[in-house]
Amino acid sequence: SNEYPPYVLIASGRFSLDSLRHPHVLCDTLDNERNLIDALYIYKAIKNNDFMSNCVGQIYCDNRNDFELVIMDVDARVIVGDTCNIDDKLKRMEIFMKQKTYNSELLRMKKINLK
């Protein structure tokens, strides 16, 4: 469509691509280190959850190597940690968000920990 930009999920941090021939490192200004495969695994889990795929705008890796999700229209940091039980973590976040949709409490939250 010419009216709407395509939806693209963003991942930021420092991702290492290990290759037998040529090691590569992709960096941004945040300079965090985390395995790209873990980010792709989380991305796939988000895309497989219809509700969350419409809510998540970014995957971020913090300085403790915990993954966080940036949820559109929510200021709280959503900490998912690693990839263990990521489908369950996303489902719990979905249920939580559906319960809090019209509640100002969600807007006041600073952090949501799903680890």
Long-range contacts (C-beta under 8 A, 24 or more apart in sequence): 9-43, 9-46, 9-47, 9-56, 9-57, 9-58, 9-59, 10-57, 10-58, 10-59, 11-39, 11-43, 11-58, 11-59, 11-60, 11-61, 12-58, 12-59, 12-60, 12-61, 13-39, 13-60, 13-61, 14-61, 15-39, 30-60, 30-61, 32-61, 32-62, 32-63, 32-65, 33-61, 33-65, 34-61, 34-65, 34-67, 38-67, 38-82, 38-83, 39-67, 41-83, 41-86, 42-67, 42-80, 42-83, 42-86, 45-83, 45-86, 45-87, 45-90, 46-90, 48-87, 49-87, 49-90, 49-91, 49-94, 51-94, 51-97, 51-98, 52-90, 52-93, 52-94, 55-97, 66-115, 69-93, 71-97, 74-106, 74-107, 74-109, 75-107, 75-109, 75-110, 76-106, 76-109, 76-110, 76-111, 76-112, 77-110, 77-111, 77-112, 78-111, 78-112, 78-114, 79-111, 79-112, 79-113, 79-114, 79-115, 80-114, 80-115, 81-114, 81-115, 89-114
